C-alpha cells in the first residue's frame, strides 16, 4: 500500500569510526575502556568513546574549579571573552559538514536538518558573544547624601552541563556559550548515545584560544559521570536538558550544597485549531510539529485539539500531508524524517499506539515499524490516532515518536482547560485569524512558549524554557545569560558619616 513517501538507502560512503576521549584541563584523557555507538539508521559502529569514571568526573570538576578561582576566564574583560566566542563561531561554521555527518549517524536525524542545527549553533555562539559585553547591574543614587549602592552581576562559578541525545550540538550551544559569556567555567557531559560533536568541539575551543581548564568534557553515562557532576559540592550550578525523571534526580543530587539548578525537560505540547484559521498552513505546521526529528523533540506538537466543526476535514488533510513527508535514509539530503534512536525506544512508541488502539482509539495512519529499503535499522511510520480521550496515556505522556494524537473541542475555554490538564507546560500553539482568540489563549495557557499561527519558530534572542514539570529557568536570550550570573549588592558609605551604634549610657 502506498501510504507514505520512502527514501531508500543513499549511495554514501560512511566515514571511519570516530574515537572520542575526555578533555580535562586542556588535555585528552581516558580511553582504556571504550563504549561503542551503533548508528540507529545504518546499524554500524559510528563512534567509540571513553567510558568515564568517577575519578575522571572529579578531575574535570577540579580543573574547572581551579580555572574559575584563578580568574583566567572569569576576570578577563568581557571584550576578550567575546572575541574567543566569536572565533569559536567561525570555526563551527567551517566544520558544519564534518559535524553534521557524525551527528546524523549517531542520532539518526536527517543530514539536511543536522547541517541546519550545526550552522544555527554557530549563530548561538555569536549571539552569546554579543551578550557578554552587555552585562550590567543597577546603581542607587537616591539613598541619601552619605550612601551609594550598586548591584553587581558576577559569574555564578563552576557550571555542570548535562545534555540529551536528540539535539546534541544545538542544546550544548544553548548553554555553553552563554555560561562562558557570563565568565563561568564548565564541565560538560553529553549523552552517551551522541557524544562525538561535543568531544570534537574541544579542538575548536582550543584553536580559538580558550584558556585550558575553562571547558572540560567528560564522556560517559548518567552513572557515575552525570551523578558526580550534579552532586559535587565544588560545582555551583547544574544546567540539564533531558527527561523529567532524570531532572528530578538531578535536583535531589544538587540539594547537597544547594547548587542552583536549571532544567529543560519534557513536553506534551498542544496545538489548538479554530475553524477560522488558515487551515492549510495549520495542517502543514501540525505535520512539521509532530514528525520533525521523528517526534523525538521536547517541542513535539504531539497532541492537537481541533474544533469539532472542522475536525474531520482537518484530520483528513493532515493524513494526506503525512503521506507526502519523506521518511528514510538520513544521509539522503532529500530525507525529512530519519530513524528512532534505539530499538527499545521504538518498542516504547509502538506500545503507546497499541495501548491506545486497545482502549478504543482509531489509528487512521501508520501505527507500526517501518522498513527502509537497504537499511536494517529502526524506523517508525507516520502515525495519526483519533478518537482519543484526555485520560489515555497517549494523550498525556511524552510518546517521543512520530505519533499525532487528536482530540476535539467546542469552546475556547474548553480548549484552554484541555491544554492545561497536563503535567507538562513547555509550549503551546493556537491557530485562528481572530486576534482576541489568540490573545486569550496566550494568556490562559500554561506554557513557557506560545506560538500563534506558527509552530517551533525560535531565535537566539527569545528565551526558551518550561513551566510545571517541563522545567525551571530559561535558556538563550538575555534571560539565558542571566541564569549564569549571581547578584552581589555593594552598599557604600561616603565619608566618615556613620553614626555609632554603641553610645555611652547617660545617668
Ligand atoms: P535523559 O534524561 O535520559 O538523559 C539526558 C542526560 O542525562 C544524558 O546525558 C544522560 O546520560 C544523563 N543522565 C542520565 N541519568 C542521570 C543521572 N542520574 N544523573 C545525571 N545525569 C544523568 O534524556 P534523553 O533521553 O537523553 O533525552 C530525551 C528527553 O530530553 C525528553 O524527555 C525530552 O523532552 C527532553 N528534552 C527537553 C528539551 C527542552 O529544552 N525542554 C530539549 C531536548 C530534550
Boltz pocket constraint, residues with backbone or C-beta under 6 A from the ligand:
constraints:
  - pocket:
      binder: B
      contacts: [[A, 162], [A, 163], [A, 164], [A, 165], [A, 166], [A, 167], [A, 171], [A, 189], [A, 190], [A, 191], [A, 192], [A, 220], [A, 221], [A, 222], [A, 223], [A, 225], [A, 226], [A, 227], [A, 230], [A, 241], [A, 242], [A, 243], [A, 244], [A, 246], [A, 247], [A, 249], [A, 250], [A, 264], [A, 265], [A, 266], [A, 267], [A, 297], [A, 298], [A, 299], [A, 398], [A, 426], [A, 466], [A, 470], [A, 471]]
      max_distance: 6.0
